[in-house]
Amino acid sequence: MNRTDSGGSVTVVGLGPGDPRLLTESARAALDAAQDLIGYHPYVARVPERDGLVRHSTDNRVELDRARHALELAMSGRHVAVVSGGDPGVFAMAAALFEAVEHGPLEWRALDIRVEPGITAMLAAAARLGAPLGGDFCALSLSDNLKPWEVVTARLEAVFRAGFAVALYNPISSARPWQLGRALALAAEILPATTPVIFARAVTRPDESVRVLTLAEARTAPADMATMILIGTSTTRLIEREGGVPFVYTPRSVAGA
Amino acid sequence: MNRTDSGGSVTVVGLGPGDPRLLTESARAALDAAQDLIGYHPYVARVPERDGLVRHSTDNRVELDRARHALELAMSGRHVAVVSGGDPGVFAMAAALFEAVEHGPLEWRALDIRVEPGITAMLAAAARLGAPLGGDFCALSLSDNLKPWEVVTARLEAVFRAGFAVALYNPISSARPWQLGRALALAAEILPATTPVIFARAVTRPDESVRVLTLAEARTAPADMATMILIGTSTTRLIEREGGVPFVYTPRSVAGA
């Protein structure tokens, strides 16, 4: 492939859920090779300072500006790492970066642009509990900043009825306080009240808290931006343990095969 | 939590898509600490030999036996790693292990059982291309060994109609030669013929091959067990590049917000 003359590069790096031991070796190497670090400030803060690394922290609302900034730096010859929590391809910076490329100058397409995958929040949360996403599952962002709420509810209804487990990203924020309650109410119209629902907050970080609830209990349980919510299916099982959080898994089998 | 007296443990370890640099540090540490290694032989073969590591390779069809074997070894005091490609919670060994725990002796529930997440195939494939799973998406196993084919098609129809991108695991095998063709024919009834479809074979391994097709082209394209298939949405975009595979991304936005 032709590369641009700039010699620069952009790598979108998945930092995983928080514990630095969940970074891949390849992601770590990409961070070590970067000259510029761009991202939402809590993610930038996860990368240790070192000589020669220029840090550009921003707030949470300017993904496209951040992407364009990274591409302009790369055009000037810099090696840029754009950092994302979890996996950059899952409700994170990779889509914003390629959106900027599509709508930007043609020469950006010849840049060396890569994505380093990471452990996304739903799979980190699932691993903590057992295998709640062991059958077919969906990942859905509950934010209606970028899609109409009617699309969110139509998608939720389709997948609850079809028997998928569902991972809810961006479940709630101060600007979006009611969406999670509506989503769980919709789930309760379709799924048994005993369906297991996992509220996994800050998984693998020092303030981690993980709760296994029924769907009925989940409807009044507190959540925040750091909470990943996994809604099981009618076949999801709990394995009770003395003195511990139960294991949760969704069997691979669906009756009738 | 109470632990069993055995002192043994089982860790289900995600090896990622193939490139050893995509292992997490935590997964590598779990492999280094294991005394016994259990898994389907190509996965066991990925872990280097060392003194004191006992290897138990099996074929692909005995997940529950393999899980019980791991739990019995742990009950005898051994530290066991059960290895899975990708992420063990996504159509892999974790669900089988917890199924064995649920239906096994009660003392198995007190064992130290952990899951080490890994980079699952759909996210490794997505990272290679750009961000094709950048919006809402589903992961579905096309195998009808463990669920009726009618459930597979009902699920596919629901998520194609609702606008999810779809990652197809287990798309084809010598025992299941026609299911992929039917799934793509169903997609073609619902989605535009120009919808991007990615056939990503052996991603990050030496024999990797990645193709970006239209849905119409995909219907006659060859695939095998090592192929991960990502079906885009009506909004998925291609960014053509001189002399290279195009970038593919699904925008975060859905019209109307």
Interface residues (C-beta under 8 A of the other chain):
Chain A: M1 N2 G16 D19 P20 R21 L22 L23 T24 E25 S26 R28 A29 D87 P88 G89 V90 F91 A94 A95 A96 L97 F98 E99 V101 E102 R109 A110 I113 R114 V115 E116 P117 G118 I119 T120 L123 A124 A126 A127 R128 G130 A131 P132 L133 G134 G135 D136 F137 C138 A139 L140 S141 D144 N145 L146 K147 P148 E150 V151 A154 R155 A158 V159 R161 A162 G163 F164 R237 I239 E240 R241 E242 G243 G244 F247 Y249 T250 P251 R252 S253 V254 G256 A257
Chain B: M1 N2 G16 D19 P20 R21 L22 L23 T24 E25 S26 R28 A29 D87 P88 G89 V90 F91 A94 A95 A96 L97 F98 E99 V101 E102 R109 A110 I113 R114 V115 E116 P117 G118 I119 T120 L123 A124 A126 A127 R128 G130 A131 P132 L133 G134 G135 D136 F137 C138 A139 L140 S141 D144 N145 L146 K147 P148 E150 V151 A154 R155 A158 V159 R161 A162 G163 F164 R237 I239 E240 R241 E242 G243 G244 F247 Y249 T250 P251 R252 S253 V254 G256 A257
